[in-house]
């Protein structure tokens, strides 16, 4: 697939309900807790019984860091897309970059962006976040919460939040952690595929 100029474009096949949920969110979510709750609602929907074959309990969204409006959302698509790299954070970042027409969000003049993720990033997503150009990362569940239900989070450096902060990214953890960890346990109790 290519755009009007003939340049290649990567198009994700997102669940129909995700676009609908994005369209419903027309107001700004002022508090970080509101933004996290909205992201967790996507994770719940992604494992709901009315959405069989979806990618699991992980969700993420990119928001404008100043006015807190949604730019793009993502859910884990590993299983339905049969693609190991389609984690929620990657999907949200790809969608945001394509919508804004820029391969790095920090190149969008006069704007800063925040990535809100239902769980701390795995090793792959941790590597992608600085290159994506977000100014702030907000996480719900901890790495240990994901590992406790069996997910392989990969090898991450000790003190990874400090390493991101050294690169100029603000990191906020444990936002609605109990709710985010409960989402992981719900997925496990439903006998969702652990990968």
PyMOL commands that set and color helices and strands:
alter all, ss='L'
color gray80, all
select helices_A, chain A and resi 16-24+32-47+78-81+88-100+105-107+123-132+143-148+160-166+177-189
alter helices_A, ss='H'
color red, helices_A
select strands_A, chain A and resi 59-64+70-75+113-119+136-141+170-172
alter strands_A, ss='S'
color yellow, strands_A
deselect
rebuild
show_as cartoon
